[in-house]
Amino acid sequence: MGRIIMMVVFLSSLISCSTGSGGLEPITPPIVNKTPTILTNFTDTTVVFGDTVKITGTVKDYTSLLVNNEKADAINVPLATLTKETVTTINAINKDVSATKTVTVHVGDWTTSFFGLCTHGIWVEDPNFRVLSSSGQFIRNGTWIGSVSSFELKPFGLIIDYVDGKFFSSFDFTWDKGRVRYGNGSNFLIKSVNKDKLIILSEANDTEKNLIEETYNKQTP
């Protein structure tokens, strides 16, 4: 009987020590934020001179996002007519932890690119031209008389016109697979190009909607 009473007293003292004000308090582990994960459709890559690409991607476990040091809701970076190396920096933050990713787009040599060949140098008009039907069939030859026209396409989107070698006008232009659009809706299509010669097609000012095929030669230094 005495042993039973002593055992009850001993167990009671253990319970008292573990649950009373003098007992050990439970330890709550600290909350650790997850490090954000950044996924993109590009890592470092090389494109053709004048290419247009778009860097897109997704981010997991983040509370704020910076793309090129500007706040963003998503990774969506269009890079148009690339003419030089471009670096895009992405920072994802999740409270007290963060992740950073850089995407470098390298640009190939302009001499191997259609856009590059078109946008390097001044192109001087050959006075001889051809008139074609709207379907591209030959109609007749023609010759321009008078001033000599030339133009220059700048890689950053500026077209400069010259008359007899002197500045005449300039316009911003957009590029779409060789179609150059500028001014008040004017446009022409670059049919072919190499380092020395460029051929364009433009609409003639006639009711038949014929085409004018013109040849331009690279201005010699």
Contacts in CASP RR format, 6 or more apart in sequence:
PFRMAT RR
TARGET T0000
AUTHOR 0000-0000-0000
METHOD contacts of the structure
MODEL  1
MGRIIMMVVFLSSLISCSTGSGGLEPITPPIVNKTPTILTNFTDTTVVFG
DTVKITGTVKDYTSLLVNNEKADAINVPLATLTKETVTTINAINKDVSAT
KTVTVHVGDWTTSFFGLCTHGIWVEDPNFRVLSSSGQFIRNGTWIGSVSS
FELKPFGLIIDYVDGKFFSSFDFTWDKGRVRYGNGSNFLIKSVNKDKLII
LSEANDTEKNLIEETYNKQTP
17 23 0 8 1.000
18 24 0 8 1.000
33 61 0 8 1.000
33 94 0 8 1.000
33 95 0 8 1.000
33 96 0 8 1.000
33 97 0 8 1.000
34 61 0 8 1.000
34 94 0 8 1.000
34 97 0 8 1.000
35 61 0 8 1.000
35 94 0 8 1.000
35 97 0 8 1.000
35 98 0 8 1.000
35 99 0 8 1.000
36 59 0 8 1.000
36 60 0 8 1.000
36 61 0 8 1.000
36 62 0 8 1.000
36 92 0 8 1.000
36 93 0 8 1.000
36 94 0 8 1.000
36 97 0 8 1.000
36 98 0 8 1.000
36 99 0 8 1.000
37 59 0 8 1.000
37 60 0 8 1.000
37 61 0 8 1.000
37 92 0 8 1.000
37 99 0 8 1.000
38 57 0 8 1.000
38 59 0 8 1.000
38 75 0 8 1.000
38 90 0 8 1.000
38 92 0 8 1.000
38 99 0 8 1.000
38 100 0 8 1.000
38 101 0 8 1.000
39 57 0 8 1.000
39 58 0 8 1.000
39 59 0 8 1.000
39 60 0 8 1.000
40 55 0 8 1.000
40 56 0 8 1.000
40 57 0 8 1.000
40 75 0 8 1.000
40 90 0 8 1.000
40 101 0 8 1.000
40 103 0 8 1.000
41 55 0 8 1.000
41 56 0 8 1.000
41 57 0 8 1.000
42 53 0 8 1.000
42 55 0 8 1.000
42 103 0 8 1.000
42 105 0 8 1.000
43 103 0 8 1.000
44 103 0 8 1.000
44 104 0 8 1.000
44 105 0 8 1.000
44 106 0 8 1.000
45 53 0 8 1.000
45 103 0 8 1.000
45 104 0 8 1.000
45 105 0 8 1.000
45 106 0 8 1.000
46 105 0 8 1.000
46 106 0 8 1.000
46 107 0 8 1.000
46 108 0 8 1.000
47 53 0 8 1.000
47 82 0 8 1.000
47 105 0 8 1.000
47 106 0 8 1.000
47 107 0 8 1.000
47 108 0 8 1.000
48 107 0 8 1.000
48 108 0 8 1.000
48 112 0 8 1.000
48 113 0 8 1.000
48 115 0 8 1.000
49 82 0 8 1.000
49 83 0 8 1.000
49 107 0 8 1.000
49 108 0 8 1.000
49 109 0 8 1.000
49 110 0 8 1.000
49 112 0 8 1.000
49 113 0 8 1.000
49 115 0 8 1.000
49 116 0 8 1.000
50 81 0 8 1.000
50 82 0 8 1.000
50 83 0 8 1.000
50 107 0 8 1.000
50 113 0 8 1.000
50 115 0 8 1.000
50 116 0 8 1.000
50 155 0 8 1.000
50 175 0 8 1.000
51 81 0 8 1.000
51 82 0 8 1.000
51 107 0 8 1.000
51 115 0 8 1.000
52 78 0 8 1.000
52 79 0 8 1.000
52 80 0 8 1.000
52 81 0 8 1.000
52 82 0 8 1.000
53 78 0 8 1.000
53 79 0 8 1.000
53 82 0 8 1.000
53 105 0 8 1.000
54 76 0 8 1.000
54 77 0 8 1.000
54 78 0 8 1.000
54 79 0 8 1.000
55 75 0 8 1.000
55 76 0 8 1.000
55 77 0 8 1.000
55 79 0 8 1.000
55 88 0 8 1.000
55 103 0 8 1.000
55 105 0 8 1.000
56 74 0 8 1.000
56 75 0 8 1.000
56 76 0 8 1.000
56 77 0 8 1.000
57 74 0 8 1.000
57 75 0 8 1.000
57 76 0 8 1.000
58 74 0 8 1.000
58 75 0 8 1.000
59 65 0 8 1.000
59 75 0 8 1.000
59 90 0 8 1.000
59 92 0 8 1.000
61 94 0 8 1.000
62 92 0 8 1.000
62 93 0 8 1.000
62 94 0 8 1.000
63 93 0 8 1.000
63 94 0 8 1.000
63 95 0 8 1.000
64 71 0 8 1.000
64 92 0 8 1.000
64 93 0 8 1.000
65 71 0 8 1.000
65 72 0 8 1.000
65 73 0 8 1.000
65 74 0 8 1.000
65 75 0 8 1.000
65 90 0 8 1.000
65 91 0 8 1.000
65 92 0 8 1.000
65 93 0 8 1.000
66 72 0 8 1.000
66 89 0 8 1.000
66 90 0 8 1.000
66 91 0 8 1.000
66 92 0 8 1.000
66 93 0 8 1.000
67 75 0 8 1.000
67 77 0 8 1.000
67 88 0 8 1.000
67 89 0 8 1.000
67 90 0 8 1.000
67 91 0 8 1.000
68 77 0 8 1.000
68 88 0 8 1.000
68 89 0 8 1.000
69 89 0 8 1.000
69 91 0 8 1.000
75 90 0 8 1.000
77 88 0 8 1.000
79 86 0 8 1.000
79 88 0 8 1.000
79 105 0 8 1.000
81 115 0 8 1.000
81 155 0 8 1.000
81 156 0 8 1.000
81 157 0 8 1.000
81 175 0 8 1.000
82 105 0 8 1.000
82 107 0 8 1.000
83 107 0 8 1.000
83 110 0 8 1.000
83 155 0 8 1.000
83 156 0 8 1.000
84 107 0 8 1.000
85 104 0 8 1.000
85 105 0 8 1.000
85 106 0 8 1.000
85 107 0 8 1.000
86 104 0 8 1.000
86 105 0 8 1.000
86 107 0 8 1.000
87 102 0 8 1.000
87 103 0 8 1.000
87 104 0 8 1.000
87 105 0 8 1.000
88 102 0 8 1.000
88 103 0 8 1.000
88 104 0 8 1.000
88 105 0 8 1.000
89 100 0 8 1.000
89 101 0 8 1.000
89 102 0 8 1.000
90 100 0 8 1.000
90 101 0 8 1.000
90 102 0 8 1.000
90 103 0 8 1.000
91 98 0 8 1.000
91 99 0 8 1.000
91 100 0 8 1.000
92 98 0 8 1.000
92 99 0 8 1.000
92 100 0 8 1.000
110 116 0 8 1.000
110 117 0 8 1.000
110 119 0 8 1.000
110 120 0 8 1.000
110 155 0 8 1.000
111 117 0 8 1.000
111 195 0 8 1.000
114 178 0 8 1.000
114 190 0 8 1.000
114 193 0 8 1.000
115 155 0 8 1.000
115 175 0 8 1.000
115 178 0 8 1.000
116 155 0 8 1.000
117 193 0 8 1.000
117 194 0 8 1.000
117 195 0 8 1.000
117 198 0 8 1.000
118 153 0 8 1.000
118 178 0 8 1.000
118 190 0 8 1.000
118 193 0 8 1.000
118 198 0 8 1.000
119 153 0 8 1.000
119 154 0 8 1.000
119 155 0 8 1.000
120 155 0 8 1.000
121 152 0 8 1.000
121 218 0 8 1.000
121 219 0 8 1.000
122 150 0 8 1.000
122 151 0 8 1.000
122 152 0 8 1.000
122 162 0 8 1.000
122 218 0 8 1.000
122 219 0 8 1.000
123 150 0 8 1.000
123 151 0 8 1.000
123 152 0 8 1.000
123 198 0 8 1.000
123 216 0 8 1.000
123 217 0 8 1.000
123 218 0 8 1.000
123 219 0 8 1.000
124 148 0 8 1.000
124 149 0 8 1.000
124 150 0 8 1.000
124 216 0 8 1.000
124 217 0 8 1.000
124 218 0 8 1.000
124 219 0 8 1.000
125 144 0 8 1.000
125 148 0 8 1.000
125 149 0 8 1.000
125 150 0 8 1.000
125 214 0 8 1.000
125 215 0 8 1.000
125 216 0 8 1.000
126 214 0 8 1.000
126 215 0 8 1.000
126 216 0 8 1.000
126 217 0 8 1.000
127 143 0 8 1.000
127 144 0 8 1.000
127 145 0 8 1.000
127 148 0 8 1.000
128 141 0 8 1.000
128 142 0 8 1.000
128 143 0 8 1.000
128 144 0 8 1.000
128 215 0 8 1.000
129 141 0 8 1.000
129 142 0 8 1.000
129 143 0 8 1.000
129 144 0 8 1.000
129 212 0 8 1.000
129 213 0 8 1.000
129 214 0 8 1.000
129 215 0 8 1.000
130 138 0 8 1.000
130 139 0 8 1.000
130 140 0 8 1.000
130 141 0 8 1.000
130 142 0 8 1.000
130 212 0 8 1.000
130 213 0 8 1.000
131 138 0 8 1.000
131 139 0 8 1.000
131 140 0 8 1.000
131 141 0 8 1.000
131 142 0 8 1.000
131 204 0 8 1.000
131 210 0 8 1.000
131 211 0 8 1.000
131 212 0 8 1.000
131 213 0 8 1.000
132 138 0 8 1.000
132 139 0 8 1.000
132 201 0 8 1.000
132 210 0 8 1.000
132 211 0 8 1.000
132 212 0 8 1.000
132 213 0 8 1.000
133 139 0 8 1.000
133 208 0 8 1.000
133 210 0 8 1.000
133 211 0 8 1.000
134 208 0 8 1.000
134 209 0 8 1.000
134 210 0 8 1.000
134 211 0 8 1.000
136 211 0 8 1.000
139 210 0 8 1.000
147 163 0 8 1.000
147 164 0 8 1.000
148 163 0 8 1.000
148 164 0 8 1.000
148 165 0 8 1.000
149 161 0 8 1.000
149 162 0 8 1.000
149 163 0 8 1.000
150 161 0 8 1.000
150 162 0 8 1.000
150 165 0 8 1.000
150 216 0 8 1.000
150 219 0 8 1.000
151 159 0 8 1.000
151 160 0 8 1.000
151 161 0 8 1.000
151 162 0 8 1.000
151 216 0 8 1.000
152 159 0 8 1.000
152 160 0 8 1.000
152 162 0 8 1.000
153 159 0 8 1.000
153 173 0 8 1.000
153 180 0 8 1.000
154 160 0 8 1.000
157 172 0 8 1.000
157 173 0 8 1.000
157 174 0 8 1.000
157 175 0 8 1.000
158 170 0 8 1.000
158 171 0 8 1.000
158 172 0 8 1.000
158 173 0 8 1.000
159 170 0 8 1.000
159 171 0 8 1.000
159 172 0 8 1.000
159 173 0 8 1.000
159 180 0 8 1.000
159 182 0 8 1.000
160 167 0 8 1.000
160 169 0 8 1.000
160 170 0 8 1.000
161 167 0 8 1.000
161 168 0 8 1.000
161 169 0 8 1.000
161 170 0 8 1.000
162 168 0 8 1.000
171 182 0 8 1.000
171 183 0 8 1.000
172 182 0 8 1.000
172 183 0 8 1.000
173 180 0 8 1.000
173 181 0 8 1.000
173 182 0 8 1.000
173 183 0 8 1.000
174 180 0 8 1.000
174 181 0 8 1.000
174 182 0 8 1.000
178 189 0 8 1.000
178 190 0 8 1.000
179 187 0 8 1.000
179 188 0 8 1.000
179 189 0 8 1.000
179 190 0 8 1.000
180 187 0 8 1.000
180 188 0 8 1.000
180 189 0 8 1.000
180 190 0 8 1.000
181 187 0 8 1.000
187 202 0 8 1.000
188 200 0 8 1.000
188 201 0 8 1.000
188 202 0 8 1.000
189 200 0 8 1.000
189 201 0 8 1.000
189 202 0 8 1.000
190 198 0 8 1.000
190 199 0 8 1.000
190 200 0 8 1.000
191 199 0 8 1.000
191 200 0 8 1.000
191 201 0 8 1.000
191 213 0 8 1.000
192 198 0 8 1.000
192 199 0 8 1.000
193 199 0 8 1.000
195 218 0 8 1.000
196 217 0 8 1.000
196 218 0 8 1.000
197 215 0 8 1.000
197 216 0 8 1.000
197 217 0 8 1.000
197 218 0 8 1.000
198 215 0 8 1.000
198 216 0 8 1.000
198 217 0 8 1.000
198 218 0 8 1.000
199 213 0 8 1.000
199 214 0 8 1.000
199 215 0 8 1.000
199 216 0 8 1.000
200 213 0 8 1.000
200 214 0 8 1.000
200 216 0 8 1.000
201 211 0 8 1.000
201 212 0 8 1.000
201 213 0 8 1.000
202 211 0 8 1.000
202 212 0 8 1.000
202 214 0 8 1.000
203 209 0 8 1.000
203 210 0 8 1.000
203 211 0 8 1.000
203 212 0 8 1.000
204 210 0 8 1.000
204 211 0 8 1.000
204 212 0 8 1.000
END
